[in-house]
Amino acid sequence: MKTLPAIWNVPSSVQAHTTLRSGGVSVSPYDSLNLGTHVGDLPASVQQNRARLRDQLKLPQEPNWLSQIHSNQIVRVGASGLQDIPEADGAYTNQPDVVLAILTADCLPVFLASSDGQELALLHCGWRGIALGIIERAVAMFACPPDQIQAWLGPCIGPDAFEVGHDVLDAMSHRNTRHQSAFIPRGGKFLANLYQIALNELEAQGVLAVTSCNECTFTQSTHYFSYRKAGGATGRMASVLWRSESSTRK
């Protein structure tokens, strides 16, 4: 299996990855490293794929998975991890060896870390969650000032492929009028730039150290799962984020 590692200015103890779709055991239309249990794939295949994720990345504990509902809900994860799978679209921790995890297949994974690596958050950002203020809520959970937070934006559906209607434009404009510049009219609808919208949100909260991979899941569907490109039935990539206690002590 392969991953896309985050490239950002954080301590080496912080590990951040998004998986690619190859290197697993799932068959079409979930081929092959599907990590989502809710998409119709064989449970045994998903478990094998998750075992590969744990083994290859040498995860210090089981990932703390979420039941994602396109909300602004963020859970705080302690040293012992989550005891169940909560309905939420983000997770925060200030504990070492706690693995935060989300699933995506066009939505935007947003990685956040304090500059010293002590605080981490990982968000599943579709347009609904962003419109509900999930990024603002995540930044507010950090004890450090926003200008000491680093952000990395993982792979998502790109600005040439994310076609939306007036409802999305209206929701985003209500959230922040700056978001209007992220929409380009096309044939009665709009092409929306999730990367630009997330950047606007982060800047509005004072987070200025933002890097982006600028990878499009829709146009690069041989590398990434894309819900829109597949017409619905497809797998999910995982994004994982943690701070290694052993690396911190070196």
C-alpha positions as CSV (number, residue, x, y, z in Angstrom):
1,M,0.0,0.0,0.0
2,K,1.0,3.6,-0.6
3,T,0.2,6.8,1.3
4,L,0.5,10.5,0.6
5,P,2.5,11.9,3.6
6,A,1.8,15.4,4.7
7,I,4.5,18.0,3.9
8,W,4.3,20.7,6.6
9,N,6.4,22.4,9.2
10,V,5.8,20.2,12.2
11,P,8.2,18.2,14.5
12,S,9.2,14.8,13.1
13,S,7.3,13.1,16.0
14,V,4.1,14.1,14.2
15,Q,3.0,11.6,11.5
16,A,0.3,12.4,9.0
17,H,-0.8,10.4,6.0
18,T,-3.6,9.9,3.5
19,T,-3.8,6.4,1.9
20,L,-4.1,5.9,-1.8
21,R,-6.5,3.3,-3.2
22,S,-4.0,0.7,-4.3
23,G,-2.4,-2.1,-2.2
24,G,-5.4,-3.7,-0.6
25,V,-7.5,-6.8,-1.1
26,S,-11.0,-5.4,-1.9
27,V,-12.5,-6.1,-5.3
28,S,-14.3,-3.7,-7.7
29,P,-15.8,-1.2,-7.1
30,Y,-13.9,-1.0,-3.8
31,D,-10.5,-1.9,-5.3
32,S,-8.4,-2.2,-3.6
33,L,-7.4,-0.5,-0.3
34,N,-10.9,0.4,0.9
35,L,-10.9,1.3,4.6
36,G,-14.6,2.1,5.0
37,T,-16.9,-0.4,6.7
38,H,-20.1,1.4,5.6
39,V,-19.9,1.2,1.8
40,G,-21.0,-2.3,1.1
41,D,-17.5,-4.0,0.9
42,L,-16.9,-7.4,2.4
43,P,-16.2,-6.9,6.2
44,A,-13.3,-9.4,6.0
45,S,-11.7,-7.4,3.2
46,V,-12.0,-4.1,5.1
47,Q,-10.4,-5.7,8.2
48,Q,-7.5,-7.0,6.1
49,N,-7.0,-3.6,4.6
50,R,-7.1,-1.9,8.0
51,A,-4.5,-4.5,9.3
52,R,-2.2,-3.5,6.4
53,L,-2.7,0.2,7.4
54,R,-1.7,-0.6,11.0
55,D,1.2,-2.7,10.0
56,Q,2.7,-0.5,7.3
57,L,2.5,2.7,9.2
58,K,3.4,1.0,12.5
59,L,0.5,2.7,14.2
60,P,1.0,2.9,18.0
61,Q,-2.7,2.0,18.6
62,E,-5.9,1.3,16.8
63,P,-7.1,4.3,14.8
64,N,-10.0,6.2,16.5
65,W,-12.6,5.9,13.7
66,L,-15.7,8.1,13.6
67,S,-19.2,7.7,12.2
68,Q,-19.1,10.7,9.9
69,I,-22.3,12.6,9.4
70,H,-21.2,15.9,7.6
71,S,-21.5,17.8,10.8
72,N,-19.4,20.3,12.9
73,Q,-19.0,17.8,15.7
74,I,-15.5,17.2,17.0
75,V,-14.6,14.7,19.7
76,R,-11.7,15.1,22.2
77,V,-9.7,11.9,22.4
78,G,-7.8,11.0,25.6
79,A,-4.9,8.7,26.1
80,S,-7.0,5.6,26.2
81,G,-8.7,6.4,22.9
82,L,-12.4,6.3,22.1
83,Q,-14.5,3.5,23.7
84,D,-17.1,3.6,20.9
85,I,-17.5,5.1,17.5
86,P,-19.1,8.5,17.9
87,E,-21.1,10.5,15.3
88,A,-18.6,13.2,14.5
89,D,-16.5,14.7,11.7
90,G,-13.4,15.7,13.6
91,A,-11.2,14.7,16.4
92,Y,-8.7,16.5,18.7
93,T,-6.0,15.2,21.0
94,N,-3.1,16.5,23.1
95,Q,-1.9,13.0,24.0
96,P,0.9,11.0,22.4
97,D,0.4,7.8,20.5
98,V,-3.3,8.5,19.9
99,V,-4.2,7.9,16.3
100,L,-6.9,10.2,14.8
101,A,-8.6,8.9,11.7
102,I,-11.2,10.0,9.1
103,L,-12.4,8.5,5.8
104,T,-12.9,10.4,2.6
105,A,-13.6,9.9,-1.1
106,D,-13.9,13.5,-2.4
107,C,-14.3,15.5,0.8
108,L,-11.3,17.4,2.2
109,P,-9.1,16.0,5.0
110,V,-7.8,18.9,7.1
111,F,-4.8,18.2,9.3
112,L,-4.0,20.6,12.2
113,A,-1.1,20.6,14.5
114,S,0.4,23.1,17.0
115,S,3.9,24.1,16.0
116,D,5.4,22.1,18.9
117,G,3.4,19.0,17.9
118,Q,1.7,18.7,21.2
119,E,-1.9,19.3,19.9
120,L,-3.5,17.7,16.9
121,A,-6.8,17.7,15.1
122,L,-8.1,15.9,12.0
123,L,-11.3,17.0,10.2
124,H,-13.5,15.5,7.5
125,C,-14.6,18.6,5.6
126,G,-17.4,18.5,3.1
127,W,-19.2,21.7,2.2
128,R,-21.8,21.1,4.9
129,G,-19.3,20.7,7.7
130,I,-17.4,23.8,6.6
131,A,-20.7,25.8,6.4
132,L,-21.5,24.7,9.9
133,G,-18.1,26.0,11.2
134,I,-16.2,22.8,11.8
135,I,-12.9,24.5,11.1
136,E,-13.6,27.3,13.4
137,R,-14.6,24.9,16.2
138,A,-11.4,22.9,15.7
139,V,-9.1,25.9,15.9
140,A,-10.9,27.0,19.1
141,M,-10.1,23.7,20.8
142,F,-6.3,24.4,20.6
143,A,-4.7,25.8,23.7
144,C,-2.0,27.5,21.6
145,P,-2.8,30.7,19.6
146,P,-4.0,30.3,16.0
147,D,-0.7,31.7,14.7
148,Q,1.1,28.7,16.2
149,I,-1.1,26.2,14.3
150,Q,0.1,24.5,11.2
151,A,-2.4,23.1,8.6
152,W,-2.2,20.7,5.8
153,L,-4.9,20.1,3.3
154,G,-5.1,16.6,1.9
155,P,-6.5,15.2,-1.4
156,C,-10.1,16.2,-2.3
157,I,-12.3,16.8,-5.4
158,G,-10.6,19.7,-7.2
159,P,-11.9,23.0,-8.4
160,D,-12.4,21.8,-12.0
161,A,-14.6,18.9,-11.0
162,F,-16.7,20.0,-7.9
163,E,-19.9,21.1,-9.5
164,V,-22.5,22.5,-7.1
165,G,-25.8,24.4,-7.0
166,H,-27.0,27.7,-5.6
167,D,-27.6,26.1,-2.3
168,V,-23.9,25.5,-1.7
169,L,-23.0,29.0,-2.8
170,D,-25.6,30.5,-0.6
171,A,-24.5,28.4,2.4
172,M,-20.9,29.4,2.0
173,S,-21.7,33.0,1.3
174,H,-23.7,33.2,4.5
175,R,-20.7,31.7,6.3
176,N,-18.2,34.1,4.9
177,T,-18.6,36.5,1.9
178,R,-15.0,35.8,0.9
179,H,-16.1,32.3,-0.1
180,Q,-17.9,33.8,-3.1
181,S,-14.6,34.1,-5.0
182,A,-14.2,30.3,-4.7
183,F,-17.2,29.7,-7.0
184,I,-17.0,29.9,-10.8
185,P,-20.4,30.0,-12.7
186,R,-20.9,27.2,-15.3
187,G,-24.1,26.3,-17.0
188,G,-26.4,27.5,-14.3
189,K,-24.3,25.8,-11.6
190,F,-20.9,26.5,-10.1
191,L,-17.5,25.0,-9.8
192,A,-16.4,25.2,-6.2
193,N,-12.9,25.3,-4.9
194,L,-12.8,23.4,-1.5
195,Y,-9.1,24.2,-1.0
196,Q,-9.8,27.9,-1.3
197,I,-12.8,27.7,1.0
198,A,-10.8,25.9,3.6
199,L,-8.0,28.3,3.3
200,N,-10.4,31.2,3.8
201,E,-11.8,29.6,6.9
202,L,-8.4,29.0,8.4
203,E,-7.2,32.5,7.6
204,A,-10.3,33.9,9.2
205,Q,-9.4,32.1,12.4
206,G,-5.8,33.3,12.3
207,V,-4.2,30.1,11.0
208,L,-1.8,31.4,8.3
209,A,0.7,28.5,8.0
210,V,-1.3,26.4,5.5
211,T,0.0,24.0,2.9
212,S,-2.0,22.0,0.4
213,C,-1.3,18.9,-1.7
214,N,-3.6,20.1,-4.5
215,E,-4.4,16.6,-5.5
216,C,-7.8,16.0,-7.2
217,T,-9.6,12.8,-6.3
218,F,-12.0,13.1,-9.2
219,T,-9.4,13.5,-12.0
220,Q,-6.9,11.2,-10.4
221,S,-9.3,8.4,-9.6
222,T,-6.8,5.7,-10.5
223,H,-4.9,6.9,-7.3
224,Y,-7.8,8.0,-5.1
225,F,-11.4,6.9,-4.4
226,S,-13.9,9.4,-5.8
227,Y,-17.6,9.1,-4.9
228,R,-18.6,11.4,-7.7
229,K,-16.4,9.8,-10.4
230,A,-17.7,6.4,-9.4
231,G,-21.3,7.5,-9.2
232,G,-21.6,6.4,-5.6
233,A,-20.3,2.9,-5.1
234,T,-16.7,3.1,-4.2
235,G,-14.2,2.8,-1.3
236,R,-12.8,5.2,1.1
237,M,-9.3,6.5,1.8
238,A,-8.1,7.0,5.4
239,S,-6.3,10.0,6.7
240,V,-4.4,9.3,10.0
241,L,-2.6,11.7,12.3
242,W,-0.7,11.0,15.5
243,R,2.3,12.1,17.6
244,S,4.8,9.4,18.5
245,E,5.9,9.5,22.1
246,S,9.0,7.5,21.4
247,S,10.1,10.0,18.8
248,T,9.5,12.8,21.2
249,R,11.8,11.3,23.7
250,K,14.7,10.9,21.3
